[in-house]
Amino acid sequence: MEGKAKRYTELREYCETIPLIDCHDHSDECGPRYTDPITALKTGYFNADIHSASSDHDIRILDNTRLSLAERWPIFEKAWKRTCHTGYAQVTRRVLKKFYGEDELTLEALKRIQGKLLDLSDEKTFDSILEDANIAVRLMNRWLARDKILDGTFRLTPRSRIVISLPPYHAICNYTQVQELVAPLGINITSLDEYLDACRKIFDIQKEFGAVAFKDLSAYERTLHFENPSRATAEKVFNRLMEDPRRSIQYPDENKPLGDFLFHEFMRMARDMDLPVQIHTGHMAGVRNDIVKTNAIGLTEIIELHRDVRFDLFHANWPYSGDILYLCKNYPNVAIDFCWANIIDPVYCQNMFKQVLSSVPHGKIHGYGSDYIGSADRAWAHAQIARDNIAIALSDMVEMEYLDVDEAKEVAYAWLFSNANEFFRLNLL
């Protein structure tokens, strides 16, 4: 993508020099060793667009690597032609060009890249791609790393800092879940007070390991509207679970009073630990999701009450831009994070970067987060698209004389590096 404004090239070249803070990543291990060209090109979010443009049946065929490339190609080709202009497809195009030297997706191209497939499980290869993308730090959220962190055996992937995953701790539905969550501490939970104390100990251990934030993605399972039930109401539910190890309640409906109470308690812990809270808002991975429940506006009461907690609201709340702009403008403790959004809908982000500059203090914006699992090649492509989007937006604003080019460079630096560096207390130079 290229902007048409006169100062686009200058600003785009400047953006390339800015070290990036990847505000959201899931790589607790280095990435996959690709063995199949179709898998290598449709992996990650692009698979959802392929699915949306085809069918469940077609996806099963594409995933069946026992079939030859020639057998699967007609389905892949048809889906590609129907989805090749989405933001996710732009990632695939850039990966195809950068890492395999191919301009077009054809059966012959698939055959040629068969022998060039990346091995992202190799740490040197993985890190070299992050270096090429000029990614300085990645905030890594992965529940599977928790036990290794707690027992001291976890090894970070290159350039990573961890964030603490919250949903399992407030989505509890039975006795066994509670005991398994605290098992690394070697204790048995019998009361709500003991459970909260154990959670705080687990969070403290992770902060000591280097955690820089909490992360909550429970929007996948429940509404973002957390009510504020009394302790007595929540404790009644918790005690029912404790008094009968065979009893289980449904999440999120029957769990809601307890889960909501715990979420508020964890916000108080975040305040006391001086850790910001990242929250998934807007679009969800995959297909056939209920988008209504994920609108950031559902968090209004949480944000209003917990004024000393710094909230980092994800994915630019796509497609609800107006609601998140309102929240960020209205509440001092809210930042907008464009992680993932730059490839969900590049034009949405280009327009929103312009709108956010005129409506929200620019020091409250985090411009990039890859949001992949181990796919350093995708993180590189995503970084390029984020830089494009910001350079397009800012050069347009320079063109209309809203700000000058030096001010635009200051904003770009803030959005790609310095805002997140300060917000997450990363202390990078």
N, C-alpha and C positions, 0 to 999 in steps of 0.2 A: 504494500500500500504506500502511496506517495501523496502528500498534500499538494495543493495547488497554490498556496500562499507563497509569497516571495521569500520569506525567511524560513520555509520548511526545511530545506536542506541543511542550513546552518544549525537549526535547532535539533534536527534528527542526528546530525554528527555529534553535537554536544551530548545528547542523551546517551549515545554509545559510550561516552567516556565516564558516565556516572556509575559507580558501583551500586549494584542492586541489593536491596533487602527483600528477599523472597518471604513474604509475610505468611505464607501458608503452603506447607509441603507435607507429604505423607511417607517420606522415604526413611524408614527405620533400617533398611538395608539398601545396598546398592542395587541397581535395577536388574531386569531380566537379561538373560542371554537369548536373544532372538534366534529362532531356528526356522521360522516360517515367514515368508515375505508378506503374506496377507495379514497375518497376526501383527507383524511389526508395523504395518501401516495403519491398521484400524484400531490398534490398542488404545486404551484411554477413552477420553470422551467422544472421539470421533465414532466409536462403535455405537453410541446412542443415536447419532444422526443416521448412520447406516441402518440401524434398526428401525428408526422412524420412517426411513424412505423405502423399507422393504417389508419384512414380516418375521415372525418368530421362526417359521420354517426356514427361511433363507439364512437367518443368523446361525441356526444349527448346522446348516451345510457349510457356511463359511468357517465355522469353528472346528469342523471335522478335518483335522490335518492329515487323516489317513487318506483323504481324497487328494488327487493331484491338483496343482495350480490350474491346469487346463480345465479340469472338471468344475472348479469353483469360480473361475474367472468370469463366466457369463453373468453370474449373480452379482459378483463384486463390481463388474463393469456397469451393470444396470443401476445399481445403488449409487455408485460414484457419480454417474451422469446426473442423478437426481439430487445430489447433495454436495457437489464439488465447490459450491460458492459460500458455504457457511464458515463461521469463524473456526470451528473445529477442523474443517477441511483445509483452511489456510495453514494450520499447524502441520497437517499431513503433507501438504505441498512443500512447505519449507524443509521438513525432515527429508523428504524425497530428494530435494535438490542439494541440501547441505551435506548430508551424510552418505548419499548414494549416487550423486551426480546425475540424476534423472530429472528432466523437465516435464515429462508427461507420464501419467499412470497408464501403462499398457501391459498386456501379458508378457511381451518381450522384456519390458522394464523389470517386471517381477522376476523373470528368469535371470536377468543380469545381476540383480541385487542379492540373489540367493547366496552367492559366495561372499558377500560383503556385509552380511548382517552384523549389527553391533552386538558386542558382548558387554552390556552395562553392569554385569556382576563383577567385572574387573575394576577395582577401585581407581586405578590410574586413569583408565578410560573415562569412568564416571566423573572424576574430578576435573579432568582436562576439558570436558564439555562445559562444566560449570564455570571453569576459568575463562573459556572462550565467551561465555555469556556474560562475564563480568559480574557474577553473582557472589557477593561477599559473605552473606549469611542467609541460612534458610531456617525458618521456624517450623520444626518438625512435630507433627501430631500423629501418633500411632499408638493405639491402646496396647498392641502386642509387646511393646517395649517395656511396659510398666514393671513386670515382675523382674526382668533383668536389671532394670534401674534400681529396684528395691534391694536386690541381692548383690548389687555392685558389679555385675558382669556385662552390663550393656556397653556397647561400643558405638559411638555416634558415627553416622555417615559424614563424609566431608562437608564442612562448612555449616553444620547443623547446630541449632539450639533446640531444646525440647519445650513443648507445651504440655500441660496436664489435661488429660481428657476427663471431662466431668460426667457425661450421661450415665455411665454404668453405676455411678455412686448414688444418683437420685432415681434411677429406674428400677429400684429393687422391688421384687415381687414375692420373694419367699425367703425362708430361713437360710437355705443353702447358699443363695446368692450373697447374702450378707456375710456369711462366714468365709466364703471364697474370696470376697473382696479384701478382707483384712488378713487372710491367711499368711501373707509374708511377714506379718508382725508377730505371728505365733500366739495369738490370743483368741479367746472365744467371746463373742458379743452376746450380752443378755439384755441390754437396754439401749434406748435411743441415745442417752448421754455417752455411753461407751462407744457407740457407733460413730458419733460425731467426733469424739476425741481421736478415734482410730483414723478417721478420714484426715483429720488435721495432721496427724503424725505422718501419714503417707504423703500428703501434699508437701510437708516440710522437707521430707527426704528428697523428693523430686526437685524442690527449689534448690536445695543444697547441691544437687547434681548439676544444676544449671538451668532449670526451667525458668522461662521468662514470661509465661502467661498461662491462663486457663483457656480451654476451648470446649464449647458446647455445640454439638450438632444434632440435638434432639428434635429439631424441626422435621427431620426425616420421619419421626414416629409420632409426633404430637404437636399440638398448637404451641406457638410461642407466647401465648397469653398465660403467664404464671400468676395464679391467684396468691393471696397471702393468708393461708389458713392459720388457725391458732396452733400452738404447740400441742395442746390437749387433743385436738382433732388428729394431728399427724401421729402423735404418740399412741393413740388408740389403734390406728392401723398397724404401726410398727409392732406393738405388743401382741396383736393377733398373729403376726408372722412368727414372733419369738416363742409363743406358747404352744405352737404346733408345727414342728418341722415339716409336716406333710401338707400344710396348707399353702396355697398359692393364690395370688390375686392377679388380675389381668392388667397389663400395661398397654396404654397409659390410663385407661378409664378408671379402674378401681384404685390404681396407684396414685391418682392425681393429688389428693390432699397431702399424702406423705411426700411425693415427689416435689410438689410445689414448695412445701415447707423446707425440704432439704436444699432446694435450689437457692432459696433466700439465705439459708445458713451458709452456703458455700460462697455467696456474694459477700457476706460479712467476713468470711475467711480471706477472700481475695483482697478486700479492703485492708485487713490487718497485715497481710503478707505483701502488700504493695505490688500485686500482680494484676495486670489488665485481664479482661475477659473477652475472648473472641467468640462470636456467636454466628452460627450459620443462619443467614437470611436469604430469601429469594430462591432462585432456581435450585433444583436438586438433580443429582446424577441419575442417569438411566432414563427410562420412559415410564409413562403412566403414573405420574406423581400428582399429588394434590397440592397445588401451588398456594392455595388460599391460606393455609395454615402457617405458611412460612414468611408472611409479610412482616417486616421489621416493626411495623406500627404496633403489633401485638406486644412488643416489649416496653411500651411507653410507661406503664406503671412500675416496672422493674427499674428502668432508667431514672424515673422521677424519685423513687424511694432511695435507691443506692447511689447517692450523689457523689460519694467519695470513691466509687469504682469506675475505672476507665474502661469503656466498652468499645470494642473494635468490631463493627458490624460488617459482615462479609458480603462478597459477591455483588456489591453495589445494589443489593436488594432487587436484582433483575427479576421482573420487569417494572418494579414499583419505584421508579426514581424519585417521584415527588415526595413520597412518604419518608424516604431515608434522608433526602435533602432537608425536609422539615425537622426531623429528629436531630440531625447534626447541627443545624443552624440554631435550634431552640435549646439544646442541652449541652452545657460545657463539657460533659464527660463522655461525649460520643464522637467517634471517628468513623469515617467511611473507608472501607477496605475494598479495593477493586480486584482482589485475588479472584482468579477464575473468570471474572466478568469480561476481561479483555478478549477472551476467545469465545465466550458464550455469544456475545453480540458486539463486535468491534465498533459498529456505528453508534450503538447505544452509548458506549463508553466515550467515543469521541465527542458526541453531543453533551454527554453528562460532564465530562471534564471541562467543557466550556461553561456549562451552566453552573457547575460547582464553584468555578472561579469567581463568578459574579454573585453567588448567593451564600457561600459558606466560607469562613476563614480558611485560606489555603493550607494553613498549618495543621489541619485536621484530616488530611487525605493521605492514604497509603495506596500507592499506584500499582503495585505488582505483587502477585503471589501465584506460583505455578500451579499448585493444587493437584499434583500428580503423585503416583506411587512409584518411585524408583526410575521414572522415565526422564532421565537427564536430557535426552534428545528433545523431548517435548518441552521441557522447561526452557531449553535454549530457544526453541521456536516461539514459545509463548512470550519470552522476554523481548524478542524482536517485535512482536505484535504490540506489546504494551508500549514500547518505545515509539513505535509508529503512531499509535493512538494519541499519546501525549504530545508528540511533536506536531501532529496534524491539528489538534485542538489549540495548542498554544500559538502556533503560527497563524492560525485563523484569527485569534484574538489580537495578535500583533497587527495583522493586516487591517483590522477594524479600529486600530489605535486605542484598544482598551488598555494595553500595557506596552512597554517597549521591549526590545529583544533581550536586554540584560535582565529585566524583571522576569521575563518568560524563562530565562535560564535558571534564575533563582527558584522559581516555582517548580520547574522540572527536577531540580536537585532535591528540593524538599519532598516532592511526591515519590521519587524513586529511592531516596536514601535517608535524608536527615530527619524527616518526620517520624518514620518508624524507628530510627536509631534512638531518638529521644523517648518516644512513646513506650518502647519495650525495654528501656534502660540498657541498651546493648553496649554502650560505651565504646563504639568504634570511632576511630579517628577519621 
